[in-house]
Amino acid sequence: MATPLTVNGNVLLTASEAPSPDASGTKYIYISSTETISKSRKEDLAAKGVTITEYLGNNTYLCRYVPSDLEPIRQLGVQASVYPRHVKTTTALKEAVQAGEQGDSTPRKYKVDVVLHKGENNVNDVVTQITTKTGLTPDDIDVKHNIIRLDVDADTISKLEEVDAVKTIEKVVPKKFFNNTARNDMGFGAVEPPHTTYTGKDQIVVIADTGFDEGRKEDCHPAFTNRVVDLVSVGRKRSGKTNDYDGHGTHVAGSVLGSHTSVKMGGAIKGTAPEALMVMQSLLDTRGGLDVGANLWDLFQPPYGKEYDEPFNQHKARIATNSWGPGWIGQQIGYDSDANALDAFVWKNQDHVILFAAGNDGMELSATNAHIGSTSGAANCISVGATYSSRTAKGFKYDPDGRPGKPDKVAEFSSRGPTTDGLIKPDVVAPGVPILSACSRDPAITEAARQRGGPTEDELWMFLAGTSMATPLVAGCCAVLREALWAVGVSTSSAALIKALLVNGADDLGLPRSHQGFGRVNIKNSLLSVEGRRSGSGDFVDVGFPSGSTIEEGSDWSHTIPAETLSRPGTLKVTLAYPDRQGANLQNNLTLEVKIKPQSGEATTKRGDEGFEAENNVEKVSWGLSGQEQSATITVKAERIARLESQAFAVVWAVV
């Protein structure tokens, strides 16, 4: 029996629903077919005035369509109906309202985000419609691009559903931080020349977190001397303060780029990119909470920069690490406006690498047996889970008398995937238990706070555990990979290429994908694909970035790896990664195939999506070599491109 198609958790198609007689009163419809809707059929639909805005799954598309007559569309052999009101409010919000209204005569208020359909550019007009229908005033409404945030009761939610421009109404979930010898565990100890030259030098990493040290670029924690580019107050705009009175942000920063020594704590202590540069976006508000804004586009844009807008042009950062996300609400969160904003930003700015911690909800009961959602479930982010490190510990805390940790074991608290729409998450895992890093020198950091992750004898350093700690270590690896690409003449690389390099080098821990993603990051193996361009042991392509030469629906791309690369026994690893348009389901579906031709006998083909339960924008093939292979041909096929456009992608390979 086919899985029912859902939108915002609601079943879209039901047997009791009759086809819509027409589309009067709305500009939004969905079309579907029992067969794949081809590129030529999409062109026919476009000629009838249909603009595809999102792929919903099961050969079904959400579309913008101004005429009211649906017959011209149906004559093309597809089904067409209006986008129904009942799917606009997420099931999570409906359940919260139902629970909140029981036995309570006073209407409860709910903070919600109203997401508009793609193409609704006149937000002021939509706000006017909302105020007219609901009785709210413009002062009650916070508008950020295509997202409208407001406090409403159950009756107002019903009225919001009547506004045609509204696509989704979702509950706002407060954000929290995910903190609950890492370099060696990630392959740095095994890196040999010339790899030792890679320290992330001159790579700018944006860290959105609590804040930094005492809130100064100069006279700061000695692990960051001369490498703090900017401190930006996001949560305390009025005062402009960026000091870290919590300690989380400084610790995270140290894992990315800290570099100093501590005699009391064992000597040199370094992050994974000890010569990188930092921009800190301080998210702490005056109440100790997190303020990330209603639309994450506004968080990502300033440090990334705009060439046409000088105030935004000061950083040009290309890596952003985020160790926070929504708190656990008793169920897995689906694809929300935050995930949508992230995917949209990377689709628009395809060289921006955005990392998110997978979350620390792995020990929570979940009806789906999974936890990852929202930003850490976005297709275009690098979602990072946590393993143990080799450091001695008891539970999740450092203990010098404890047992050495097992880096091949995923921490119990690390949130599991897949996402509600089946994406493989986390993408990778990295050490997160327990991690020694920089301690904020802010006066609010007490001795008890310093010792909360395990005993430390140096007030400049402390232990913490969580996917919050694993994620910045991987962010530093991204900086190292970008620097290595610079060294081989690639000055501009896509985020998809960085993700593909990470995934291709990752060590499979023999665990389910839902626990480990594609494995634990191994920077030595990831660098093989970059350095292999010179030695012949590996290589990479970044198709469509920045050249613009991309792949269209129904076409394919191939590359043959010669026998000399395959001449020694080992494992051939090939990874495909690509950015996807924003949407709850994968919009564009590319697939990876590797055909191995032996010196005698028949060729054998292996697909990158073998064993997958759903489409994924990362695919990987691993193939044990005997050293007798004649060639290996990599083929990328564009199975579906939702809109009438083309798709960029990256492929990397290496023999390890």
C-alpha positions as CSV (number, residue, x, y, z in Angstrom):
1,M,0.0,0.0,0.0
2,A,1.4,3.4,-1.0
3,T,2.3,5.8,1.7
4,P,-0.2,8.7,1.7
5,L,1.0,12.0,0.5
6,T,1.2,14.6,3.4
7,V,1.8,18.3,3.5
8,N,2.7,19.8,6.9
9,G,1.9,16.4,8.4
10,N,-1.6,16.5,6.9
11,V,-2.9,13.9,4.3
12,L,-3.3,15.8,1.1
13,L,-5.2,13.3,-1.0
14,T,-8.1,11.3,0.5
15,A,-10.5,9.0,-1.2
16,S,-13.5,11.1,-0.1
17,E,-12.2,14.3,-1.8
18,A,-13.7,15.1,-5.2
19,P,-11.7,17.0,-7.7
20,S,-12.0,20.8,-7.4
21,P,-14.5,22.1,-10.0
22,D,-12.4,25.2,-10.6
23,A,-9.7,27.4,-9.0
24,S,-11.8,30.4,-8.3
25,G,-10.7,32.3,-5.2
26,T,-7.1,30.9,-5.2
27,K,-3.9,31.1,-7.2
28,Y,-2.5,27.9,-5.7
29,I,-3.2,24.4,-7.0
30,Y,-1.5,21.0,-7.0
31,I,-1.2,18.8,-10.0
32,S,-0.4,15.1,-9.9
33,S,-0.1,12.1,-12.2
34,T,0.2,8.4,-12.0
35,E,3.4,8.7,-14.1
36,T,6.5,10.9,-13.9
37,I,5.7,14.3,-15.2
38,S,8.3,14.8,-17.9
39,K,10.2,18.0,-18.8
40,S,8.2,18.3,-22.0
41,R,4.9,18.0,-20.1
42,K,6.2,20.7,-17.6
43,E,6.8,23.0,-20.6
44,D,3.2,22.3,-21.8
45,L,1.9,23.2,-18.4
46,A,4.0,26.4,-18.3
47,A,2.4,27.4,-21.7
48,K,-1.0,27.1,-19.9
49,G,0.1,29.5,-17.2
50,V,1.2,26.9,-14.6
51,T,4.3,27.8,-12.5
52,I,5.7,25.0,-10.5
53,T,6.8,26.2,-7.0
54,E,7.5,22.9,-5.1
55,Y,7.6,19.2,-5.5
56,L,5.4,17.5,-2.9
57,G,6.3,13.9,-3.6
58,N,4.6,11.0,-5.4
59,N,4.6,12.9,-8.8
60,T,2.7,15.8,-7.2
61,Y,3.6,19.5,-7.6
62,L,2.4,22.6,-5.8
63,C,1.8,25.3,-8.5
64,R,0.8,28.9,-8.9
65,Y,-2.0,29.3,-11.4
66,V,-4.0,32.5,-11.9
67,P,-6.9,31.4,-14.2
68,S,-9.8,29.7,-12.5
69,D,-10.5,27.1,-15.2
70,L,-8.7,23.9,-14.5
71,E,-9.8,22.0,-17.7
72,P,-6.9,23.3,-19.9
73,I,-4.5,21.6,-17.3
74,R,-6.5,18.4,-17.1
75,Q,-6.5,18.1,-20.9
76,L,-2.8,17.6,-20.6
77,G,-3.3,14.3,-18.8
78,V,-2.7,15.4,-15.2
79,Q,-5.0,15.8,-12.2
80,A,-5.5,19.3,-10.8
81,S,-7.1,20.5,-7.6
82,V,-6.9,23.6,-5.4
83,Y,-4.4,23.7,-2.5
84,P,-6.8,22.9,0.5
85,R,-7.1,24.9,3.6
86,H,-6.8,21.9,5.9
87,V,-3.2,21.2,5.1
88,K,-1.9,24.7,5.9
89,T,-1.7,24.3,9.7
90,T,0.9,21.8,10.8
91,T,-0.2,18.7,12.7
92,A,2.2,19.7,15.5
93,L,0.4,23.0,15.9
94,K,-3.1,21.4,15.7
95,E,-2.1,18.9,18.4
96,A,-0.8,21.8,20.6
97,V,-4.0,23.7,20.2
98,Q,-6.1,20.6,20.9
99,A,-4.2,19.9,24.1
100,G,-4.3,23.5,25.1
101,E,-8.0,24.0,24.7
102,Q,-9.1,21.0,26.8
103,G,-10.8,22.1,30.0
104,D,-9.8,25.8,29.6
105,S,-12.5,28.4,28.9
106,T,-9.9,31.1,28.3
107,P,-8.5,31.0,24.7
108,R,-4.8,30.3,24.8
109,K,-2.3,32.2,22.7
110,Y,0.3,30.5,20.4
111,K,3.3,32.0,18.8
112,V,3.2,31.0,15.2
113,D,5.1,31.6,12.0
114,V,3.0,32.1,8.9
115,V,4.9,31.1,5.7
116,L,3.7,32.5,2.4
117,H,3.7,30.8,-0.9
118,K,6.7,31.3,-3.2
119,G,6.0,34.3,-5.4
120,E,4.1,36.2,-2.8
121,N,6.3,39.3,-3.0
122,N,3.8,41.9,-1.8
123,V,4.0,41.1,1.9
124,N,2.4,44.4,2.9
125,D,-0.8,43.4,1.0
126,V,-0.9,40.0,2.8
127,V,-0.5,41.8,6.2
128,T,-3.5,44.0,5.3
129,Q,-5.5,40.8,4.5
130,I,-4.5,39.3,7.8
131,T,-5.4,42.3,9.9
132,T,-8.8,42.6,8.1
133,K,-9.7,39.0,8.7
134,T,-8.3,38.6,12.2
135,G,-8.7,42.0,13.8
136,L,-5.0,42.1,14.7
137,T,-3.1,45.4,14.2
138,P,0.2,45.8,12.2
139,D,1.9,46.3,15.6
140,D,1.0,42.7,16.5
141,I,2.8,41.3,13.4
142,D,6.5,40.8,12.9
143,V,7.4,40.5,9.2
144,K,10.7,39.0,7.9
145,H,10.6,38.5,4.2
146,N,8.0,35.8,3.4
147,I,7.6,34.8,7.1
148,I,5.1,36.5,9.4
149,R,5.3,35.9,13.1
150,L,2.4,36.6,15.5
151,D,0.6,35.5,18.6
152,V,-2.8,34.0,17.9
153,D,-5.6,31.9,19.4
154,A,-7.3,28.9,17.8
155,D,-10.0,31.0,16.2
156,T,-7.4,33.3,14.6
157,I,-5.5,30.3,13.2
158,S,-8.6,29.2,11.4
159,K,-9.0,32.7,9.9
160,L,-5.3,32.7,8.8
161,E,-6.0,29.5,6.8
162,E,-8.5,31.6,4.7
163,V,-5.8,33.9,3.4
164,D,-4.8,32.5,-0.1
165,A,-1.2,33.6,0.1
166,V,-0.6,31.5,3.2
167,K,1.1,28.2,2.6
168,T,2.0,27.0,6.1
169,I,1.1,28.0,9.7
170,E,3.6,26.5,12.2
171,K,4.3,26.7,15.9
172,V,7.4,28.6,16.9
173,V,9.6,26.3,19.0
174,P,12.1,28.0,21.3
175,K,15.8,27.3,20.5
176,K,18.4,25.9,22.8
177,F,22.0,24.9,22.7
178,F,23.0,21.3,22.1
179,N,25.7,20.8,24.8
180,N,25.0,17.9,27.0
181,T,41.9,14.5,22.0
182,A,39.2,15.0,19.3
183,R,41.8,16.0,16.6
184,N,43.5,12.5,16.7
185,D,40.1,10.8,16.6
186,M,39.3,12.7,13.4
187,G,42.4,11.7,11.5
188,F,44.6,14.8,12.2
189,G,47.2,12.7,14.1
190,A,47.7,10.5,11.0
191,V,48.0,13.4,8.6
192,E,51.4,13.4,6.9
193,P,53.2,16.1,4.9
194,P,52.1,18.1,2.9
195,H,48.8,17.9,4.8
196,T,50.3,19.4,8.0
197,T,50.4,22.7,6.2
198,Y,46.6,22.8,6.3
199,T,45.4,24.8,9.3
200,G,42.4,26.6,7.9
201,K,44.6,29.7,7.4
202,D,42.7,32.8,6.3
203,Q,39.4,30.9,6.2
204,I,36.6,32.9,7.9
205,V,34.2,30.9,10.0
206,V,31.0,32.4,11.4
207,I,30.0,31.0,14.8
208,A,26.4,31.8,15.8
209,D,26.3,31.1,19.5
210,T,26.1,32.6,23.0
211,G,28.9,35.1,22.6
212,F,32.7,35.3,23.0
213,D,34.8,35.5,26.1
214,E,34.6,39.0,27.6
215,G,33.2,40.5,24.4
216,R,36.4,42.1,23.0
217,K,38.3,41.5,19.8
218,E,41.5,42.7,21.4
219,D,42.8,41.6,24.8
220,C,40.8,38.4,24.4
221,H,41.3,34.7,25.4
222,P,44.9,33.9,24.3
223,A,43.7,31.0,22.1
224,F,42.3,33.5,19.7
225,T,44.8,36.3,19.6
226,N,44.7,38.4,16.3
227,R,42.1,36.1,14.8
228,V,38.8,37.6,15.8
229,V,37.4,39.4,12.8
230,D,34.2,40.7,14.3
231,L,31.8,40.3,17.2
232,V,28.2,41.0,16.2
233,S,25.3,41.4,18.7
234,V,22.2,39.6,17.5
235,G,20.3,38.9,20.7
236,R,21.3,42.1,22.6
237,K,21.1,44.7,19.8
238,R,20.2,47.6,22.1
239,S,23.3,47.2,24.3
240,G,25.5,45.8,21.6
241,K,27.0,43.3,24.1
242,T,28.7,40.1,22.8
243,N,30.3,38.8,26.0
244,D,29.8,35.1,26.8
245,Y,28.3,34.8,30.2
246,D,27.2,31.2,29.5
247,G,30.5,29.7,28.2
248,H,29.0,27.7,25.3
249,G,30.1,30.0,22.5
250,T,33.7,30.4,23.6
251,H,34.0,26.6,24.0
252,V,32.5,26.1,20.5
253,A,34.9,28.7,19.0
254,G,37.9,27.0,20.6
255,S,37.0,23.7,18.9
256,V,36.9,25.4,15.5
257,L,40.0,27.6,15.7
258,G,41.5,27.8,19.2
259,S,45.2,27.4,19.5
260,H,47.2,27.7,22.8
261,T,49.0,25.7,25.4
262,S,48.2,24.6,28.9
263,V,50.9,23.0,31.1
264,K,48.2,21.9,33.5
265,M,46.0,20.3,30.9
266,G,48.6,18.5,28.8
267,G,50.3,20.9,26.5
268,A,49.1,22.2,23.1
269,I,45.4,22.5,22.7
270,K,44.1,23.2,19.2
271,G,40.9,23.3,17.3
272,T,40.7,21.6,13.9
273,A,41.5,24.9,12.1
274,P,44.0,26.6,14.4
275,E,44.8,29.4,12.0
276,A,41.3,30.2,10.8
277,L,39.5,33.5,11.5
278,M,36.3,34.1,13.4
279,V,33.1,36.1,13.2
280,M,31.0,35.6,16.3
281,Q,27.2,36.3,16.2
282,S,26.1,36.5,19.8
283,L,22.6,35.1,20.1
284,L,22.1,35.5,23.8
285,D,19.3,37.8,24.7
286,T,18.9,39.7,28.0
287,R,16.9,36.9,29.6
288,G,19.5,34.2,28.9
289,G,17.5,32.8,25.9
290,L,18.4,32.7,22.2
291,D,17.3,35.2,19.7
292,V,17.9,34.0,16.1
293,G,15.1,36.1,14.5
294,A,12.0,35.0,12.6
295,N,13.8,34.4,9.3
296,L,17.3,32.7,9.4
297,W,18.1,34.3,6.0
298,D,18.7,37.5,8.1
299,L,21.2,35.5,10.3
300,F,23.1,34.0,7.4
301,Q,23.3,37.0,5.0
302,P,25.4,39.6,6.8
303,P,28.6,37.6,7.4
304,Y,28.3,36.0,4.0
305,G,28.1,39.5,2.4
306,K,26.6,41.1,-0.6
307,E,28.8,42.7,-3.3
308,Y,26.2,45.4,-4.0
309,D,25.6,46.4,-0.4
310,E,28.7,47.7,1.4
311,P,27.5,47.3,5.0
312,F,27.1,43.6,4.3
313,N,30.4,43.3,2.4
314,Q,32.8,43.2,5.4
315,H,33.2,39.5,6.1
316,K,32.6,37.3,3.1
317,A,32.6,34.3,5.3
318,R,31.9,30.9,3.6
319,I,31.5,28.6,6.6
320,A,28.9,29.0,9.3
321,T,28.6,26.7,12.3
322,N,25.5,26.5,14.5
323,S,25.3,24.4,17.7
324,W,21.7,25.1,18.5
325,G,18.2,24.2,17.4
326,P,14.6,23.7,18.6
327,G,14.0,22.0,21.9
328,W,12.3,18.6,22.1
329,I,8.5,19.0,22.0
330,G,7.6,15.3,22.5
331,Q,7.8,14.5,18.8
332,Q,10.1,14.8,15.8
333,I,9.8,18.2,14.1
334,G,9.3,18.2,10.4
335,Y,10.5,20.5,7.7
336,D,9.8,24.0,9.0
337,S,10.4,27.7,8.0
338,D,13.9,27.6,9.5
339,A,14.9,24.6,7.3
340,N,13.3,26.3,4.4
341,A,15.3,29.5,4.9
342,L,18.5,27.5,5.2
343,D,17.9,25.5,2.0
344,A,16.9,28.7,0.2
345,F,20.0,30.5,1.3
346,V,22.4,27.8,0.2
347,W,20.5,27.4,-3.1
348,K,21.0,31.1,-3.8
349,N,24.5,31.2,-2.4
350,Q,25.9,27.8,-3.4
351,D,29.4,28.3,-1.9
352,H,28.2,28.8,1.7
353,V,28.8,25.9,4.0
354,I,26.3,25.8,6.8
355,L,26.6,23.2,9.6
356,F,24.1,22.4,12.3
357,A,24.3,20.2,15.3
358,A,22.0,17.2,15.0
359,G,20.7,17.7,18.6
360,N,20.9,15.8,21.9
361,D,17.5,14.2,21.9
362,G,18.6,10.6,21.1
363,M,17.4,9.3,24.4
364,E,13.9,10.8,24.1
365,L,11.0,8.5,23.2
366,S,9.8,9.2,19.6
367,A,6.9,7.7,17.7
368,T,9.1,7.7,14.6
369,N,12.2,6.4,16.4
370,A,13.9,9.5,15.0
371,H,14.5,13.0,16.3
372,I,16.4,15.2,13.8
373,G,14.3,17.9,12.2
374,S,14.1,21.6,11.5
375,T,17.5,23.1,10.6
376,S,19.5,20.0,11.3
377,G,17.2,18.1,8.9
378,A,17.6,20.6,6.0
379,A,18.9,19.1,2.8
380,N,21.6,21.7,2.2
381,C,23.2,21.8,5.7
382,I,25.9,19.5,7.1
383,S,24.2,17.9,10.1
384,V,26.6,16.5,12.7
385,G,26.0,13.9,15.3
386,A,28.3,13.0,18.2
387,T,30.5,10.0,19.0
388,Y,32.6,9.4,22.0
389,S,36.2,10.6,21.9
390,S,39.1,8.5,23.1
391,R,39.4,10.6,26.3
392,T,38.6,8.9,29.6
393,A,35.1,9.6,30.9
394,K,32.4,8.5,33.2
395,G,29.0,8.9,31.5
396,F,29.3,12.0,29.4
397,K,31.8,13.9,31.6
398,Y,35.6,13.8,31.6
399,D,37.1,11.8,34.4
400,P,40.8,11.1,34.6
401,D,40.0,7.8,36.4
402,G,37.3,6.8,33.9
403,R,37.5,4.4,31.0
404,P,38.9,5.5,27.6
405,G,36.0,6.4,25.3
406,K,35.2,4.5,22.0
407,P,35.4,6.9,19.0
408,D,33.5,4.3,17.0
409,K,30.5,4.5,19.3
410,V,27.8,7.1,18.7
411,A,26.7,8.8,21.9
412,E,23.4,7.8,23.2
413,F,22.1,11.3,23.4
414,S,23.0,12.1,19.7
415,S,19.8,12.6,17.8
416,R,18.9,10.0,15.3
417,G,17.5,10.3,11.8
418,P,16.2,10.1,9.2
419,T,14.1,13.2,8.8
420,T,10.3,13.0,8.5
421,D,10.6,13.1,4.7
422,G,13.3,10.4,4.8
423,L,16.6,12.3,4.2
424,I,19.7,10.7,5.7
425,K,20.6,12.7,8.7
426,P,23.0,13.2,10.4
427,D,25.3,13.6,7.4
428,V,28.4,12.7,9.5
429,V,29.4,12.2,13.1
430,A,32.4,13.5,15.1
431,P,33.7,13.3,18.6
432,G,31.5,15.1,21.1
433,V,32.1,13.4,24.5
434,P,34.0,14.9,26.4
435,I,35.7,17.8,24.6
436,L,38.3,20.1,26.1
437,S,38.2,23.6,24.7
438,A,38.4,27.3,25.6
439,C,36.6,28.6,28.7
440,S,35.1,32.1,28.7
441,R,36.8,34.5,31.1
442,D,33.5,36.4,31.6
443,P,33.1,37.1,35.4
444,A,29.7,35.3,35.3
445,I,31.5,32.0,34.7
446,T,31.8,30.5,38.1
447,E,34.1,27.7,39.2
448,A,31.2,25.3,39.3
449,A,30.3,26.3,35.7
450,R,33.9,25.6,34.7
451,Q,33.9,22.2,36.2
452,R,30.5,21.1,34.8
453,G,31.9,18.9,32.1
454,G,34.6,17.3,34.2
455,P,37.6,18.5,36.3
456,T,39.9,21.1,34.8
457,E,42.9,22.6,36.5
458,D,43.2,25.6,34.2
459,E,40.7,28.4,34.2
460,L,41.2,29.0,30.5
461,W,40.0,25.6,29.5
462,M,36.9,23.4,30.3
463,F,35.1,20.2,29.2
464,L,31.7,20.0,27.6
465,A,29.8,17.3,25.8
466,G,27.1,17.3,23.1
467,T,26.5,17.5,19.4
468,S,27.3,21.2,20.0
469,M,30.9,20.1,20.5
470,A,31.1,17.8,17.6
471,T,29.8,20.3,15.1
472,P,32.5,23.0,15.4
473,L,35.2,20.3,15.0
474,V,33.7,19.5,11.6
475,A,33.4,23.2,10.8
476,G,37.2,23.5,11.3
477,C,37.6,20.5,8.9
478,C,35.6,22.4,6.3
479,A,38.1,25.3,6.7
480,V,41.0,22.9,6.2
481,L,39.4,21.5,3.1
482,R,38.8,25.0,1.6
483,E,42.4,25.9,2.3
484,A,43.6,22.6,0.6
485,L,41.4,23.4,-2.4
486,W,43.1,26.8,-2.6
487,A,46.4,25.1,-2.6
488,V,45.5,23.1,-5.8
489,G,44.2,26.2,-7.6
490,V,40.5,26.1,-6.7
491,S,39.8,29.5,-5.3
492,T,36.0,29.1,-5.2
493,S,34.4,25.9,-4.2
494,S,30.8,24.9,-3.6
495,A,29.3,23.8,-0.3
496,A,28.3,20.6,-2.1
497,L,32.0,19.9,-2.9
498,I,32.9,20.4,0.8
499,K,30.1,18.1,1.9
500,A,31.1,15.5,-0.7
501,L,34.8,15.6,0.5
502,L,33.7,15.1,4.1
503,V,31.4,12.3,3.3
504,N,33.8,10.5,1.0
505,G,36.5,10.5,3.6
506,A,34.3,9.5,6.5
507,D,34.9,6.1,8.2
508,D,31.9,3.8,8.2
509,L,31.4,2.7,11.8
510,G,29.2,-0.2,10.8
511,L,26.1,1.4,12.4
512,P,22.7,2.3,10.8
513,R,22.7,5.4,8.7
514,S,20.1,6.8,11.1
515,H,22.8,6.8,13.8
516,Q,26.0,7.7,12.0
517,G,25.0,9.2,8.7
518,F,27.8,8.4,6.3
519,G,30.3,7.9,9.1
520,R,32.8,9.6,11.4
521,V,34.8,12.4,9.8
522,N,38.4,11.4,8.8
523,I,40.2,14.5,7.5
524,K,43.2,12.5,6.2
525,N,40.9,10.5,3.9
526,S,39.0,13.6,2.8
527,L,42.2,15.3,1.8
528,L,43.1,12.3,-0.5
529,S,40.6,13.5,-3.1
530,V,42.2,16.9,-3.1
531,E,45.8,15.9,-3.0
532,G,45.0,13.0,-5.3
533,R,44.6,15.5,-8.2
534,R,48.4,15.6,-8.2
535,S,49.3,12.0,-7.3
536,G,46.5,10.3,-9.2
537,S,45.0,8.6,-6.2
538,G,41.8,10.7,-6.3
539,D,40.1,13.8,-7.8
540,F,37.0,15.8,-7.8
541,V,34.7,17.9,-10.0
542,D,32.5,20.8,-9.1
543,V,30.0,20.8,-12.0
544,G,28.2,24.0,-12.4
545,F,30.1,26.0,-9.8
546,P,31.2,28.6,-10.6
547,S,31.1,27.9,-14.3
548,G,27.3,27.6,-14.6
549,S,27.5,24.5,-16.8
550,T,25.0,22.2,-15.2
551,I,22.9,19.1,-15.8
552,E,19.2,19.1,-17.0
553,E,16.4,16.6,-16.4
554,G,16.9,13.4,-18.4
555,S,20.6,14.0,-19.1
556,D,23.7,12.5,-17.5
557,W,27.3,13.2,-16.8
558,S,30.1,10.6,-16.9
559,H,33.8,10.3,-16.0
560,T,36.1,7.3,-16.3
561,I,38.8,6.7,-13.7
562,P,41.8,5.1,-15.4
563,A,43.4,1.8,-14.5
564,E,46.5,3.5,-13.0
565,T,44.3,5.0,-10.2
566,L,42.8,1.6,-9.5
567,S,46.1,-0.3,-9.7
568,R,46.6,-1.0,-6.0
569,P,44.3,-2.9,-3.6
570,G,42.1,-0.7,-1.5
571,T,38.6,0.8,-1.5
572,L,37.4,3.1,-4.2
573,K,35.1,5.7,-2.6
574,V,32.9,7.9,-4.8
575,T,30.5,10.5,-3.4
576,L,27.9,12.7,-5.1
577,A,26.4,15.8,-3.3
578,Y,24.3,18.7,-4.6
579,P,22.3,21.6,-3.3
580,D,18.6,21.3,-3.6
581,R,15.8,23.9,-3.8
582,Q,13.9,24.5,-0.6
583,G,11.0,22.2,0.0
584,A,9.8,19.5,2.5
585,N,10.6,16.8,-0.1
586,L,13.7,16.5,-2.3
587,Q,13.0,18.8,-5.2
588,N,15.7,17.6,-7.6
589,N,16.8,14.0,-7.7
590,L,20.2,13.1,-9.1
591,T,21.5,9.6,-8.8
592,L,25.0,8.1,-8.7
593,E,26.2,4.9,-10.5
594,V,29.7,3.4,-10.6
595,K,30.5,0.8,-13.2
596,I,33.6,-1.3,-12.6
597,K,35.2,-3.0,-15.6
598,P,37.6,-5.8,-14.8
599,Q,40.4,-6.9,-17.1
600,S,38.3,-9.9,-18.0
601,G,34.7,-10.7,-17.5
602,E,31.5,-8.6,-17.2
603,A,31.3,-5.1,-15.8
604,T,29.4,-4.6,-12.6
605,T,27.4,-1.5,-11.6
606,K,26.7,-0.3,-8.1
607,R,24.2,2.5,-7.3
608,G,24.8,5.2,-4.7
609,D,21.2,4.9,-3.3
610,E,21.2,1.2,-2.6
611,G,19.4,0.6,0.6
612,F,18.0,4.1,0.8
613,E,14.4,4.4,1.9
614,A,14.0,7.8,0.2
615,E,15.7,10.1,-2.2
616,N,18.8,11.9,-0.9
617,N,21.0,14.7,-2.1
618,V,24.1,12.8,-1.0
619,E,25.0,9.4,-2.4
620,K,28.1,7.3,-1.8
621,V,29.6,4.1,-3.4
622,S,32.3,2.1,-1.7
623,W,34.0,-0.7,-3.8
624,G,36.7,-3.0,-2.7
625,L,39.4,-3.2,-5.3
626,S,41.7,-6.1,-6.2
627,G,44.2,-4.0,-8.1
628,Q,43.1,-5.8,-11.4
629,E,40.4,-3.4,-12.5
630,Q,40.6,-1.9,-15.9
631,S,38.4,1.2,-15.3
632,A,35.7,2.7,-13.2
633,T,33.0,4.9,-14.8
634,I,31.1,7.3,-12.6
635,T,27.7,8.4,-14.0
636,V,25.4,11.0,-12.5
637,K,21.9,11.0,-13.9
638,A,19.3,13.8,-13.5
639,E,16.2,11.7,-12.7
640,R,14.0,14.7,-11.8
641,I,14.4,18.5,-11.9
642,A,11.2,19.9,-10.4
643,R,11.3,23.2,-12.2
644,L,12.3,24.0,-15.7
645,E,16.0,24.6,-14.8
646,S,19.3,22.8,-14.4
647,Q,21.2,21.4,-11.4
648,A,24.8,21.9,-10.2
649,F,26.6,19.0,-8.3
650,A,29.9,17.8,-7.0
651,V,31.5,14.4,-7.3
652,V,34.7,13.3,-5.4
653,W,36.6,10.0,-5.5
654,A,39.7,8.4,-4.0
655,V,41.3,5.1,-3.4
656,V,41.9,4.6,0.4
